[in-house]
């Protein structure tokens, strides 16, 4: 079996459970895959990427309502939103595996590992949502993560800078705040969600660290200053402005330098 071709096949799967199961199966069989030098041909219809179910309804991020986690439905909406992020994160990792040529084998294996862990996160959240009487697809969602994936499809340096170490790193900052609100609610489902988010936060530090590693590796290969070039890329691709508070301990664990943390605070 060839890893990058299989990653593209799994990326095209529309069923969330089938996609998650396939990503986990790929990771379990990682040692048996060969890795091609060139990317496989994508489907003729660009809209086929990524494969996604008919639901949830996708809206612009400004049209997706937020609700208080103090209510049962508000907590379901919150868990659904996080589950949607994790579903998209499976796609983002698989896209990195199949799309970008000329990288060391460890690059593809790193992102395969990320795809599998994101699949596990999605399953945990979906099962919790089902325990609350809902399911993935019951509420509208937005495609902010995948939009940046499309914008950086031609530029691996920008992809590493602006997806894992920008958009996904926002989860490092947001998760403790979400957990604090859920602890304050204190219901069994809220406290169970806190435990799931503990698992996700711990593993997301590793995912952001992978993005940091390969971003710096690429900058060194292209003789770019990683900190100065990051500022250029955020302007060029109109990346969302990151707002405090920042989870500085998690960001340090993920490989952000003190200079980068200071830049975040000043920006």
Secondary structure as GFF3:
##gff-version 3
##sequence-region A 1 267
A	DSSP	alpha_helix	3	11	.	.	.	ID=ss1
A	DSSP	alpha_helix	16	28	.	.	.	ID=ss2
A	DSSP	three_ten_helix	30	32	.	.	.	ID=ss3
A	DSSP	three_ten_helix	46	48	.	.	.	ID=ss4
A	DSSP	three_ten_helix	61	63	.	.	.	ID=ss5
A	DSSP	alpha_helix	72	99	.	.	.	ID=ss6
A	DSSP	alpha_helix	105	131	.	.	.	ID=ss7
A	DSSP	alpha_helix	144	151	.	.	.	ID=ss8
A	DSSP	alpha_helix	156	159	.	.	.	ID=ss9
A	DSSP	pi_helix	160	168	.	.	.	ID=ss10
A	DSSP	alpha_helix	169	185	.	.	.	ID=ss11
A	DSSP	alpha_helix	188	221	.	.	.	ID=ss12
A	DSSP	alpha_helix	226	236	.	.	.	ID=ss13
A	DSSP	alpha_helix	248	253	.	.	.	ID=ss14
A	DSSP	alpha_helix	258	266	.	.	.	ID=ss15
###
